[in-house]
Amino acid sequence: MIILEAISNGVEKPTRIMYAANMSWAPVQRILSRMVEQGLILESIKTENRQSRKRYQITGKGEKILEYFNGAKELLSIGEIFAKD
């Protein structure tokens, strides 16, 4: 979910996403590819100075998934508070 969070926060370049997720290049590439296949993110190619560069942005489906997992994370932290009593 770190990758979706990074993209949702405006990180769109693959290497910046890699740094935000604190992961190595090969796994990030596989995850990005899979997320594009599942419709969680969109991949676009922008041409800058005759070089093509990939950019990513989150889709509505990706936003819903991110909201779902953030909600689950919030519930888990509430459960931890009650478990300490």
LOFILO-717839 format. One record per atom (N, C-alpha, C, O, CB): residue number from 0; residue in three letters; x, y, z; atom name. Coordinates in pm, 1 decimal, m for minus. Glycine has a CB too. Example, Ala and Ser with C-alpha at 12.3 -4.5 7.8 and 13.67 -1.06 7.14 Angstrom:
2
<k 0&r ala&u 1319.0&v m569.0&w 780.0&a N>
<k 0&r ala&u 1230.0&v m450.0&w 780.0&a CA>
<k 0&r ala&u 1320.0&v m330.0&w 780.0&a C>
<k 0&r ala&u 1423.6&v m331.9&w 846.5&a O>
<k 0&r ala&u 1130.8&v m447.3&w 904.6&a CB>
<k 1&r ser&u 1285.0&v m225.0&w 708.0&a N>
<k 1&r ser&u 1367.0&v m106.0&w 714.0&a CA>
<k 1&r ser&u 1290.0&v 3.0&w 787.0&a C>
<k 1&r ser&u 1340.9&v 113.8&w 803.9&a O>
<k 1&r ser&u 1408.4&v m59.8&w 572.5&a CB>
//
This chain:
85
<k 0&r met&u 80.3&v m118.0&w 0.0&a N>
<k 0&r met&u 0.0&v 0.0&w 0.0&a CA>
<k 0&r met&u 85.9&v 126.3&w 0.0&a C>
<k 0&r met&u 37.7&v 235.6&w m29.7&a O>
<k 0&r met&u m92.1&v m1.2&w 118.2&a CB>
<k 1&r ile&u 211.6&v 109.9&w 33.2&a N>
<k 1&r ile&u 301.3&v 225.2&w 34.8&a CA>
<k 1&r ile&u 312.9&v 285.3&w m105.1&a C>
<k 1&r ile&u 319.1&v 407.3&w m120.5&a O>
<k 1&r ile&u 440.5&v 185.0&w 87.6&a CB>
<k 2&r ile&u 315.9&v 200.8&w m204.7&a N>
<k 2&r ile&u 327.0&v 249.6&w m342.3&a CA>
<k 2&r ile&u 201.7&v 328.5&w m379.8&a C>
<k 2&r ile&u 212.4&v 436.1&w m438.7&a O>
<k 2&r ile&u 348.5&v 131.8&w m440.8&a CB>
<k 3&r leu&u 83.6&v 277.2&w m347.0&a N>
<k 3&r leu&u m39.9&v 350.4&w m375.6&a CA>
<k 3&r leu&u m44.0&v 482.4&w m299.8&a C>
<k 3&r leu&u m87.4&v 583.8&w m354.5&a O>
<k 3&r leu&u m162.1&v 265.4&w m339.8&a CB>
<k 4&r glu&u 0.3&v 482.3&w m175.0&a N>
<k 4&r glu&u 2.5&v 605.9&w m97.5&a CA>
<k 4&r glu&u 95.1&v 709.0&w m161.2&a C>
<k 4&r glu&u 61.0&v 827.0&w m169.7&a O>
<k 4&r glu&u 46.3&v 577.8&w 46.5&a CB>
<k 5&r ala&u 211.7&v 664.4&w m205.8&a N>
<k 5&r ala&u 306.8&v 755.7&w m268.1&a CA>
<k 5&r ala&u 247.1&v 817.8&w m394.6&a C>
<k 5&r ala&u 256.4&v 938.7&w m415.5&a O>
<k 5&r ala&u 437.9&v 682.4&w m301.2&a CB>
<k 6&r ile&u 186.3&v 735.0&w m478.0&a N>
<k 6&r ile&u 126.5&v 784.7&w m601.4&a CA>
<k 6&r ile&u 9.8&v 878.1&w m569.6&a C>
<k 6&r ile&u m8.2&v 980.3&w m635.7&a O>
<k 6&r ile&u 79.1&v 667.4&w m690.0&a CB>
<k 7&r ser&u m68.6&v 843.0&w m468.9&a N>
<k 7&r ser&u m180.9&v 927.1&w m427.8&a CA>
<k 7&r ser&u m133.5&v 1063.8&w m378.3&a C>
<k 7&r ser&u m203.5&v 1163.8&w m394.1&a O>
<k 7&r ser&u m261.8&v 857.2&w m318.5&a CB>
<k 8&r asn&u m14.8&v 1067.5&w m318.7&a N>
<k 8&r asn&u 41.2&v 1193.0&w m267.5&a CA>
<k 8&r asn&u 114.7&v 1273.2&w m374.2&a C>
<k 8&r asn&u 177.9&v 1374.1&w m342.8&a O>
<k 8&r asn&u 135.2&v 1164.1&w m153.0&a CB>
<k 9&r gly&u 107.3&v 1229.6&w m500.5&a N>
<k 9&r gly&u 163.7&v 1307.3&w m610.0&a CA>
<k 9&r gly&u 297.6&v 1260.5&w m662.0&a C>
<k 9&r gly&u 352.8&v 1322.7&w m752.7&a O>
<k 9&r gly&u 176.6&v 1445.1&w m568.1&a CB>
<k 10&r val&u 351.9&v 1152.5&w m607.4&a N>
<k 10&r val&u 477.3&v 1098.3&w m659.5&a CA>
<k 10&r val&u 441.7&v 1019.7&w m784.5&a C>
<k 10&r val&u 366.4&v 922.5&w m777.4&a O>
<k 10&r val&u 552.2&v 1007.9&w m552.8&a CB>
<k 11&r glu&u 495.1&v 1060.7&w m898.8&a N>
<k 11&r glu&u 453.9&v 996.0&w m1023.2&a CA>
<k 11&r glu&u 567.4&v 930.6&w m1100.7&a C>
<k 11&r glu&u 541.7&v 849.6&w m1189.8&a O>
<k 11&r glu&u 387.4&v 1095.6&w m1110.5&a CB>
<k 12&r lys&u 690.9&v 963.3&w m1069.3&a N>
<k 12&r lys&u 804.4&v 904.5&w m1139.5&a CA>
<k 12&r lys&u 842.6&v 770.5&w m1076.1&a C>
<k 12&r lys&u 844.3&v 758.4&w m953.7&a O>
<k 12&r lys&u 924.8&v 1001.2&w m1138.0&a CB>
<k 13&r pro&u 873.3&v 669.7&w m1158.7&a N>
<k 13&r pro&u 904.1&v 536.8&w m1104.3&a CA>
<k 13&r pro&u 1018.1&v 535.4&w m1001.8&a C>
<k 13&r pro&u 1008.2&v 466.8&w m900.0&a O>
<k 13&r pro&u 938.9&v 444.2&w m1217.0&a CB>
<k 14&r thr&u 1123.9&v 608.5&w m1026.6&a N>
<k 14&r thr&u 1234.7&v 605.8&w m930.6&a CA>
<k 14&r thr&u 1196.1&v 673.3&w m799.8&a C>
<k 14&r thr&u 1239.2&v 629.7&w m693.0&a O>
<k 14&r thr&u 1358.3&v 673.9&w m989.7&a CB>
<k 15&r arg&u 1116.1&v 778.5&w m806.3&a N>
<k 15&r arg&u 1069.2&v 845.2&w m684.2&a CA>
<k 15&r arg&u 975.7&v 754.2&w m605.5&a C>
<k 15&r arg&u 978.0&v 753.0&w m482.4&a O>
<k 15&r arg&u 997.7&v 977.4&w m718.7&a CB>
<k 16&r ile&u 893.3&v 677.8&w m677.5&a N>
<k 16&r ile&u 805.7&v 580.1&w m612.9&a CA>
<k 16&r ile&u 890.8&v 474.5&w m542.1&a C>
<k 16&r ile&u 860.3&v 434.4&w m429.8&a O>
<k 16&r ile&u 710.6&v 513.5&w m716.7&a CB>
<k 17&r met&u 996.6&v 430.3&w m608.1&a N>
<k 17&r met&u 1087.6&v 332.0&w m550.2&a CA>
<k 17&r met&u 1146.9&v 384.1&w m419.8&a C>
<k 17&r met&u 1150.6&v 312.0&w m320.1&a O>
<k 17&r met&u 1199.5&v 297.3&w m649.5&a CB>
<k 18&r tyr&u 1193.1&v 508.5&w m419.9&a N>
<k 18&r tyr&u 1251.4&v 567.6&w m298.9&a CA>
<k 18&r tyr&u 1146.7&v 583.5&w m188.6&a C>
<k 18&r tyr&u 1174.5&v 556.7&w m71.8&a O>
<k 18&r tyr&u 1314.3&v 703.8&w m331.3&a CB>
<k 19&r ala&u 1025.9&v 627.1&w m226.3&a N>
<k 19&r ala&u 919.4&v 646.1&w m127.4&a CA>
<k 19&r ala&u 880.9&v 514.1&w m61.2&a C>
<k 19&r ala&u 848.7&v 510.3&w 57.5&a O>
<k 19&r ala&u 796.4&v 709.3&w m193.2&a CB>
<k 20&r ala&u 884.5&v 405.7&w m139.1&a N>
<k 20&r ala&u 848.3&v 273.4&w m87.1&a CA>
<k 20&r ala&u 966.2&v 204.4&w m18.4&a C>
<k 20&r ala&u 949.0&v 101.5&w 46.8&a O>
<k 20&r ala&u 796.0&v 185.3&w m200.0&a CB>
<k 21&r asn&u 1085.0&v 261.1&w m33.3&a N>
<k 21&r asn&u 1206.6&v 202.4&w 23.9&a CA>
<k 21&r asn&u 1224.5&v 58.0&w m23.3&a C>
<k 21&r asn&u 1249.2&v m33.1&w 55.7&a O>
<k 21&r asn&u 1201.7&v 207.7&w 178.2&a CB>
<k 22&r met&u 1211.1&v 40.5&w m154.7&a N>
<k 22&r met&u 1222.5&v m91.9&w m216.0&a CA>
<k 22&r met&u 1324.3&v m86.5&w m329.5&a C>
<k 22&r met&u 1361.9&v 21.1&w m376.0&a O>
<k 22&r met&u 1084.4&v m141.2&w m268.2&a CB>
<k 23&r ser&u 1367.9&v m203.5&w m373.0&a N>
<k 23&r ser&u 1459.8&v m208.8&w m485.7&a CA>
<k 23&r ser&u 1381.6&v m203.3&w m617.0&a C>
<k 23&r ser&u 1259.3&v m217.6&w m618.6&a O>
<k 23&r ser&u 1546.6&v m336.4&w m479.3&a CB>
<k 24&r trp&u 1453.5&v m182.6&w m725.7&a N>
<k 24&r trp&u 1394.0&v m153.6&w m855.1&a CA>
<k 24&r trp&u 1307.6&v m267.0&w m910.0&a C>
<k 24&r trp&u 1194.3&v m242.4&w m951.5&a O>
<k 24&r trp&u 1501.8&v m121.9&w m952.8&a CB>
<k 25&r ala&u 1358.0&v m390.5&w m911.4&a N>
<k 25&r ala&u 1284.6&v m501.6&w m973.7&a CA>
<k 25&r ala&u 1147.7&v m525.6&w m908.4&a C>
<k 25&r ala&u 1048.3&v m537.3&w m980.0&a O>
<k 25&r ala&u 1368.0&v m629.5&w m965.9&a CB>
<k 26&r pro&u 1139.5&v m533.2&w m775.0&a N>
<k 26&r pro&u 1007.0&v m552.5&w m715.5&a CA>
<k 26&r pro&u 910.1&v m437.3&w m743.1&a C>
<k 26&r pro&u 791.0&v m460.0&w m764.6&a O>
<k 26&r pro&u 1020.8&v m571.0&w m566.9&a CB>
<k 27&r val&u 960.6&v m315.3&w m742.5&a N>
<k 27&r val&u 874.5&v m200.2&w m770.5&a CA>
<k 27&r val&u 820.0&v m209.3&w m912.1&a C>
<k 27&r val&u 702.4&v m181.2&w m934.7&a O>
<k 27&r val&u 951.4&v m67.8&w m751.0&a CB>
<k 28&r gln&u 902.8&v m247.7&w m1006.8&a N>
<k 28&r gln&u 857.3&v m261.5&w m1145.6&a CA>
<k 28&r gln&u 747.8&v m366.8&w m1157.8&a C>
<k 28&r gln&u 648.6&v m346.1&w m1227.7&a O>
<k 28&r gln&u 974.9&v m297.8&w m1236.9&a CB>
<k 29&r arg&u 766.1&v m479.8&w m1089.6&a N>
<k 29&r arg&u 664.3&v m586.3&w m1093.1&a CA>
<k 29&r arg&u 533.2&v m538.5&w m1030.0&a C>
<k 29&r arg&u 425.3&v m563.2&w m1083.6&a O>
<k 29&r arg&u 715.6&v m712.8&w m1019.4&a CB>
<k 30&r ile&u 543.4&v m470.6&w m917.1&a N>
<k 30&r ile&u 424.3&v m423.4&w m848.2&a CA>
<k 30&r ile&u 351.4&v m317.4&w m931.8&a C>
<k 30&r ile&u 229.0&v m321.3&w m943.9&a O>
<k 30&r ile&u 461.7&v m366.6&w m710.3&a CB>
<k 31&r leu&u 426.5&v m223.3&w m989.2&a N>
<k 31&r leu&u 364.3&v m120.6&w m1074.0&a CA>
<k 31&r leu&u 292.9&v m183.8&w m1192.3&a C>
<k 31&r leu&u 181.1&v m144.8&w m1226.2&a O>
<k 31&r leu&u 469.6&v m20.5&w m1123.9&a CB>
<k 32&r ser&u 357.2&v m280.8&w m1254.6&a N>
<k 32&r ser&u 297.0&v m349.0&w m1368.9&a CA>
<k 32&r ser&u 167.6&v m418.8&w m1328.3&a C>
<k 32&r ser&u 67.1&v m410.4&w m1399.0&a O>
<k 32&r ser&u 395.4&v m450.4&w m1428.7&a CB>
<k 33&r arg&u 170.4&v m487.2&w m1215.3&a N>
<k 33&r arg&u 52.3&v m558.2&w m1167.3&a CA>
<k 33&r arg&u m59.4&v m460.1&w m1131.0&a C>
<k 33&r arg&u m176.6&v m487.0&w m1157.5&a O>
<k 33&r arg&u 88.1&v m645.3&w m1045.8&a CB>
<k 34&r met&u m24.1&v m347.8&w m1071.2&a N>
<k 34&r met&u m125.2&v m247.8&w m1034.7&a CA>
<k 34&r met&u m189.6&v m186.1&w m1158.7&a C>
<k 34&r met&u m308.7&v m154.8&w m1157.9&a O>
<k 34&r met&u m62.4&v m137.5&w m948.1&a CB>
<k 35&r val&u m111.1&v m168.5&w m1265.2&a N>
<k 35&r val&u m167.1&v m118.4&w m1391.3&a CA>
<k 35&r val&u m264.6&v m221.7&w m1447.4&a C>
<k 35&r val&u m373.8&v m186.1&w m1491.8&a O>
<k 35&r val&u m53.8&v m87.4&w m1494.8&a CB>
<k 36&r glu&u m225.9&v m349.4&w m1445.6&a N>
<k 36&r glu&u m312.5&v m457.4&w m1495.6&a CA>
<k 36&r glu&u m444.1&v m463.2&w m1419.2&a C>
<k 36&r glu&u m549.0&v m490.7&w m1477.4&a O>
<k 36&r glu&u m240.9&v m592.4&w m1485.4&a CB>
<k 37&r gln&u m438.5&v m437.2&w m1288.5&a N>
<k 37&r gln&u m557.5&v m446.0&w m1205.1&a CA>
<k 37&r gln&u m639.9&v m317.6&w m1205.6&a C>
<k 37&r gln&u m747.0&v m312.4&w m1145.1&a O>
<k 37&r gln&u m518.2&v m480.1&w m1064.1&a CB>
<k 38&r gly&u m591.4&v m215.4&w m1272.6&a N>
<k 38&r gly&u m665.2&v m90.5&w m1283.4&a CA>
<k 38&r gly&u m655.2&v m1.4&w m1161.0&a C>
<k 38&r gly&u m739.1&v 86.7&w m1141.9&a O>
<k 38&r gly&u m807.1&v m119.8&w m1310.1&a CB>
<k 39&r leu&u m553.5&v m22.8&w m1077.3&a N>
<k 39&r leu&u m535.6&v 59.4&w m957.7&a CA>
<k 39&r leu&u m461.8&v 188.6&w m988.6&a C>
<k 39&r leu&u m481.6&v 289.9&w m921.5&a O>
<k 39&r leu&u m460.4&v m18.4&w m851.3&a CB>
<k 40&r ile&u m376.5&v 184.8&w m1090.6&a N>
<k 40&r ile&u m301.4&v 303.1&w m1133.2&a CA>
<k 40&r ile&u m302.2&v 309.3&w m1285.4&a C>
<k 40&r ile&u m323.9&v 208.9&w m1353.3&a O>
<k 40&r ile&u m154.9&v 300.2&w m1078.4&a CB>
<k 41&r leu&u m278.3&v 428.0&w m1336.7&a N>
<k 41&r leu&u m264.5&v 448.5&w m1481.0&a CA>
<k 41&r leu&u m119.2&v 479.1&w m1512.6&a C>
<k 41&r leu&u m52.2&v 551.7&w m1439.2&a O>
<k 41&r leu&u m357.1&v 563.3&w m1530.8&a CB>
<k 42&r glu&u m72.1&v 423.5&w m1621.3&a N>
<k 42&r glu&u 63.7&v 451.2&w m1668.0&a CA>
<k 42&r glu&u 53.7&v 539.0&w m1791.4&a C>
<k 42&r glu&u m22.1&v 509.9&w m1884.0&a O>
<k 42&r glu&u 142.3&v 319.2&w m1699.0&a CB>
<k 43&r ser&u 130.3&v 645.7&w m1791.7&a N>
<k 43&r ser&u 134.7&v 730.7&w m1910.1&a CA>
<k 43&r ser&u 280.6&v 752.0&w m1948.4&a C>
<k 43&r ser&u 370.8&v 740.6&w m1865.3&a O>
<k 43&r ser&u 62.5&v 867.2&w m1884.8&a CB>
<k 44&r ile&u 301.6&v 782.9&w m2074.8&a N>
<k 44&r ile&u 436.2&v 807.5&w m2125.1&a CA>
<k 44&r ile&u 443.1&v 954.1&w m2165.5&a C>
<k 44&r ile&u 367.3&v 1000.2&w m2250.8&a O>
<k 44&r ile&u 471.8&v 712.5&w m2245.8&a CB>
<k 45&r lys&u 533.5&v 1025.1&w m2104.0&a N>
<k 45&r lys&u 553.9&v 1165.9&w m2137.1&a CA>
<k 45&r lys&u 689.1&v 1180.4&w m2205.4&a C>
<k 45&r lys&u 788.7&v 1122.1&w m2162.5&a O>
<k 45&r lys&u 545.8&v 1256.0&w m2009.7&a CB>
<k 46&r thr&u 690.7&v 1257.8&w m2310.8&a N>
<k 46&r thr&u 814.8&v 1280.2&w m2383.3&a CA>
<k 46&r thr&u 874.0&v 1413.1&w m2339.4&a C>
<k 46&r thr&u 810.6&v 1518.1&w m2349.4&a O>
<k 46&r thr&u 791.5&v 1277.8&w m2536.6&a CB>
<k 47&r glu&u 997.2&v 1405.6&w m2290.5&a N>
<k 47&r glu&u 1069.9&v 1524.8&w m2247.0&a CA>
<k 47&r glu&u 1207.4&v 1522.6&w m2313.6&a C>
<k 47&r glu&u 1284.1&v 1428.0&w m2295.3&a O>
<k 47&r glu&u 1082.5&v 1530.6&w m2089.9&a CB>
<k 48&r asn&u 1237.5&v 1624.1&w m2388.7&a N>
<k 48&r asn&u 1367.5&v 1634.3&w m2455.7&a CA>
<k 48&r asn&u 1401.6&v 1508.1&w m2534.5&a C>
<k 48&r asn&u 1512.3&v 1455.0&w m2525.1&a O>
<k 48&r asn&u 1477.0&v 1662.0&w m2353.5&a CB>
<k 49&r arg&u 1304.2&v 1461.4&w m2612.4&a N>
<k 49&r arg&u 1318.9&v 1343.5&w m2697.6&a CA>
<k 49&r arg&u 1333.4&v 1212.3&w m2621.3&a C>
<k 49&r arg&u 1367.4&v 1109.8&w m2680.3&a O>
<k 49&r arg&u 1437.0&v 1361.3&w m2786.1&a CB>
<k 50&r gln&u 1308.1&v 1214.5&w m2491.5&a N>
<k 50&r gln&u 1313.8&v 1092.4&w m2411.6&a CA>
<k 50&r gln&u 1173.7&v 1062.0&w m2358.7&a C>
<k 50&r gln&u 1103.2&v 1150.8&w m2310.8&a O>
<k 50&r gln&u 1416.3&v 1106.5&w m2294.0&a CB>
<k 51&r ser&u 1135.6&v 936.9&w m2368.3&a N>
<k 51&r ser&u 1006.3&v 895.5&w m2315.2&a CA>
<k 51&r ser&u 1022.6&v 854.8&w m2169.6&a C>
<k 51&r ser&u 1112.8&v 778.6&w m2134.8&a O>
<k 51&r ser&u 946.6&v 779.4&w m2398.5&a CB>
<k 52&r arg&u 935.7&v 905.4&w m2086.7&a N>
<k 52&r arg&u 941.8&v 875.2&w m1943.6&a CA>
<k 52&r arg&u 804.4&v 832.3&w m1894.4&a C>
<k 52&r arg&u 702.8&v 893.1&w m1928.1&a O>
<k 52&r arg&u 992.4&v 997.5&w m1863.2&a CB>
<k 53&r lys&u 803.2&v 726.1&w m1813.9&a N>
<k 53&r lys&u 677.6&v 677.0&w m1757.8&a CA>
<k 53&r lys&u 637.9&v 761.1&w m1637.7&a C>
<k 53&r lys&u 722.1&v 807.7&w m1560.9&a O>
<k 53&r lys&u 689.6&v 528.7&w m1717.9&a CB>
<k 54&r arg&u 507.7&v 779.0&w m1623.8&a N>
<k 54&r arg&u 449.9&v 847.6&w m1509.3&a CA>
<k 54&r arg&u 328.3&v 766.1&w m1464.5&a C>
<k 54&r arg&u 263.6&v 700.0&w m1545.7&a O>
<k 54&r arg&u 410.6&v 996.7&w m1544.4&a CB>
<k 55&r tyr&u 298.9&v 771.5&w m1337.7&a N>
<k 55&r tyr&u 187.5&v 695.2&w m1283.6&a CA>
<k 55&r tyr&u 93.3&v 785.6&w m1206.8&a C>
<k 55&r tyr&u 135.7&v 882.1&w m1143.3&a O>
<k 55&r tyr&u 237.7&v 582.8&w m1193.7&a CB>
<k 56&r gln&u m35.5&v 753.3&w m1213.3&a N>
<k 56&r gln&u m133.6&v 823.6&w m1131.8&a CA>
<k 56&r gln&u m236.9&v 722.1&w m1083.7&a C>
<k 56&r gln&u m264.2&v 622.5&w m1150.7&a O>
<k 56&r gln&u m201.3&v 939.9&w m1211.8&a CB>
<k 57&r ile&u m292.7&v 748.9&w m968.1&a N>
<k 57&r ile&u m388.0&v 656.9&w m906.4&a CA>
<k 57&r ile&u m524.9&v 673.1&w m971.1&a C>
<k 57&r ile&u m563.2&v 783.2&w m1010.8&a O>
<k 57&r ile&u m396.9&v 681.0&w m753.9&a CB>
<k 58&r thr&u m598.1&v 563.2&w m981.3&a N>
<k 58&r thr&u m733.4&v 565.2&w m1037.7&a CA>
<k 58&r thr&u m834.9&v 570.7&w m923.4&a C>
<k 58&r thr&u m798.2&v 563.5&w m806.1&a O>
<k 58&r thr&u m758.5&v 439.9&w m1128.3&a CB>
<k 59&r gly&u m960.9&v 583.4&w m958.7&a N>
<k 59&r gly&u m1066.9&v 580.0&w m858.5&a CA>
<k 59&r gly&u m1068.0&v 447.9&w m782.7&a C>
<k 59&r gly&u m1088.3&v 444.6&w m661.3&a O>
<k 59&r gly&u m1202.1&v 603.3&w m924.1&a CB>
<k 60&r lys&u m1046.1&v 339.7&w m855.8&a N>
<k 60&r lys&u m1039.9&v 207.4&w m793.1&a CA>
<k 60&r lys&u m923.2&v 200.9&w m694.9&a C>
<k 60&r lys&u m936.4&v 145.2&w m585.9&a O>
<k 60&r lys&u m1026.1&v 96.6&w m900.4&a CB>
<k 61&r gly&u m810.6&v 257.1&w m732.8&a N>
<k 61&r gly&u m694.1&v 259.3&w m644.5&a CA>
<k 61&r gly&u m720.1&v 340.6&w m519.4&a C>
<k 61&r gly&u m677.2&v 302.8&w m410.4&a O>
<k 61&r gly&u m573.6&v 314.8&w m717.5&a CB>
<k 62&r glu&u m790.7&v 452.9&w m534.4&a N>
<k 62&r glu&u m826.5&v 536.5&w m419.5&a CA>
<k 62&r glu&u m916.4&v 459.6&w m323.2&a C>
<k 62&r glu&u m899.8&v 468.5&w m201.5&a O>
<k 62&r glu&u m896.7&v 665.7&w m466.1&a CB>
<k 63&r lys&u m1012.3&v 383.8&w m378.2&a N>
<k 63&r lys&u m1102.0&v 304.9&w m293.2&a CA>
<k 63&r lys&u m1025.2&v 198.6&w m215.9&a C>
<k 63&r lys&u m1050.7&v 177.0&w m97.4&a O>
<k 63&r lys&u m1211.5&v 239.0&w m377.7&a CB>
<k 64&r ile&u m931.2&v 132.1&w m282.9&a N>
<k 64&r ile&u m848.9&v 30.1&w m216.4&a CA>
<k 64&r ile&u m767.7&v 94.5&w m104.8&a C>
<k 64&r ile&u m758.4&v 39.6&w 4.9&a O>
<k 64&r ile&u m754.9&v m40.6&w m318.0&a CB>
<k 65&r leu&u m709.7&v 209.0&w m131.9&a N>
<k 65&r leu&u m629.7&v 279.4&w m32.5&a CA>
<k 65&r leu&u m715.6&v 319.5&w 87.8&a C>
<k 65&r leu&u m672.2&v 304.7&w 202.1&a O>
<k 65&r leu&u m563.9&v 403.5&w m95.0&a CB>
<k 66&r glu&u m836.4&v 369.8&w 63.4&a N>
<k 66&r glu&u m927.6&v 404.5&w 172.3&a CA>
<k 66&r glu&u m962.2&v 281.8&w 255.6&a C>
<k 66&r glu&u m966.7&v 288.4&w 378.5&a O>
<k 66&r glu&u m1055.4&v 468.2&w 116.9&a CB>
<k 67&r tyr&u m986.8&v 169.3&w 187.7&a N>
<k 67&r tyr&u m1021.2&v 45.0&w 256.6&a CA>
<k 67&r tyr&u m908.0&v 2.6&w 350.3&a C>
<k 67&r tyr&u m932.7&v m28.0&w 466.9&a O>
<k 67&r tyr&u m1051.2&v m67.0&w 154.7&a CB>
<k 68&r phe&u m786.2&v 0.5&w 301.3&a N>
<k 68&r phe&u m673.7&v m43.8&w 383.5&a CA>
<k 68&r phe&u m640.6&v 56.3&w 494.0&a C>
<k 68&r phe&u m599.8&v 16.1&w 603.0&a O>
<k 68&r phe&u m551.3&v m66.4&w 296.3&a CB>
<k 69&r asn&u m657.3&v 185.0&w 467.9&a N>
<k 69&r asn&u m636.0&v 283.7&w 573.6&a CA>
<k 69&r asn&u m740.7&v 268.2&w 683.7&a C>
<k 69&r asn&u m710.2&v 284.4&w 801.8&a O>
<k 69&r asn&u m640.2&v 426.3&w 515.9&a CB>
<k 70&r gly&u m863.1&v 237.1&w 644.6&a N>
<k 70&r gly&u m968.2&v 211.1&w 742.9&a CA>
<k 70&r gly&u m937.6&v 87.2&w 825.8&a C>
<k 70&r gly&u m958.1&v 86.1&w 947.1&a O>
<k 70&r gly&u m1103.0&v 195.0&w 673.4&a CB>
<k 71&r ala&u m888.5&v m16.9&w 760.0&a N>
<k 71&r ala&u m852.1&v m139.2&w 831.5&a CA>
<k 71&r ala&u m736.1&v m112.9&w 926.7&a C>
<k 71&r ala&u m734.1&v m164.2&w 1038.6&a O>
<k 71&r ala&u m815.3&v m250.9&w 732.5&a CB>
<k 72&r lys&u m639.9&v m33.0&w 882.2&a N>
<k 72&r lys&u m525.8&v 0.4&w 967.6&a CA>
<k 72&r lys&u m573.2&v 77.7&w 1090.6&a C>
<k 72&r lys&u m524.0&v 55.7&w 1201.3&a O>
<k 72&r lys&u m421.0&v 83.0&w 889.1&a CB>
<k 73&r glu&u m667.8&v 167.0&w 1070.6&a N>
<k 73&r glu&u m722.8&v 244.7&w 1181.8&a CA>
<k 73&r glu&u m794.9&v 152.9&w 1280.9&a C>
<k 73&r glu&u m780.7&v 168.9&w 1402.2&a O>
<k 73&r glu&u m819.5&v 353.5&w 1129.4&a CB>
<k 74&r leu&u m871.5&v 57.5&w 1229.7&a N>
<k 74&r leu&u m939.9&v m37.3&w 1318.3&a CA>
<k 74&r leu&u m840.4&v m121.7&w 1397.2&a C>
<k 74&r leu&u m862.2&v m150.1&w 1515.0&a O>
<k 74&r leu&u m1032.5&v m128.2&w 1237.4&a CB>
<k 75&r leu&u m732.6&v m161.3&w 1333.0&a N>
<k 75&r leu&u m631.5&v m240.8&w 1402.9&a CA>
<k 75&r leu&u m565.3&v m161.1&w 1514.0&a C>
<k 75&r leu&u m537.1&v m216.5&w 1620.3&a O>
<k 75&r leu&u m525.9&v m290.5&w 1304.9&a CB>
<k 76&r ser&u m540.2&v m34.8&w 1492.8&a N>
<k 76&r ser&u m476.7&v 45.1&w 1597.1&a CA>
<k 76&r ser&u m572.9&v 66.3&w 1713.7&a C>
<k 76&r ser&u m528.8&v 73.9&w 1828.4&a O>
<k 76&r ser&u m430.2&v 180.6&w 1540.6&a CB>
<k 77&r ile&u m704.7&v 76.3&w 1686.8&a N>
<k 77&r ile&u m803.4&v 85.8&w 1794.1&a CA>
<k 77&r ile&u m805.5&v m45.3&w 1872.0&a C>
<k 77&r ile&u m814.1&v m44.7&w 1994.8&a O>
<k 77&r ile&u m944.7&v 118.5&w 1737.4&a CB>
<k 78&r gly&u m797.7&v m156.7&w 1801.1&a N>
<k 78&r gly&u m794.5&v m287.4&w 1867.4&a CA>
<k 78&r gly&u m673.4&v m302.3&w 1957.2&a C>
<k 78&r gly&u m683.2&v m364.4&w 2063.0&a O>
<k 78&r gly&u m795.5&v m398.7&w 1764.6&a CB>
<k 79&r glu&u m559.9&v m247.2&w 1918.2&a N>
<k 79&r glu&u m440.0&v m254.0&w 2000.1&a CA>
<k 79&r glu&u m456.4&v m175.5&w 2129.2&a C>
<k 79&r glu&u m404.5&v m215.8&w 2233.3&a O>
<k 79&r glu&u m320.4&v m202.4&w 1922.6&a CB>
<k 80&r ile&u m528.0&v m63.9&w 2123.6&a N>
<k 80&r ile&u m551.7&v 16.8&w 2243.5&a CA>
<k 80&r ile&u m633.9&v m62.1&w 2344.3&a C>
<k 80&r ile&u m601.4&v m64.5&w 2463.0&a O>
<k 80&r ile&u m623.3&v 148.9&w 2207.5&a CB>
<k 81&r phe&u m740.1&v m126.6&w 2297.7&a N>
<k 81&r phe&u m826.0&v m203.5&w 2387.5&a CA>
<k 81&r phe&u m757.0&v m329.4&w 2437.5&a C>
<k 81&r phe&u m785.7&v m374.0&w 2548.7&a O>
<k 81&r phe&u m955.5&v m240.2&w 2317.4&a CB>
<k 82&r ala&u m668.9&v m387.1&w 2360.9&a N>
<k 82&r ala&u m599.2&v m509.1&w 2400.9&a CA>
<k 82&r ala&u m502.5&v m483.3&w 2516.0&a C>
<k 82&r ala&u m469.7&v m576.0&w 2590.0&a O>
<k 82&r ala&u m524.0&v m568.2&w 2282.1&a CB>
<k 83&r lys&u m456.5&v m360.6&w 2532.5&a N>
<k 83&r lys&u m358.0&v m327.6&w 2636.6&a CA>
<k 83&r lys&u m422.0&v m319.2&w 2774.7&a C>
<k 83&r lys&u m351.2&v m325.4&w 2875.2&a O>
<k 83&r lys&u m288.9&v m195.4&w 2604.0&a CB>
<k 84&r asp&u m555.7&v m305.1&w 2782.0&a N>
<k 84&r asp&u m623.9&v m291.4&w 2911.7&a CA>
<k 84&r asp&u m628.3&v m419.3&w 2988.4&a C>
<k 84&r asp&u m682.3&v m423.0&w 3099.0&a O>
<k 84&r asp&u m763.0&v m241.5&w 2892.7&a CB>
//
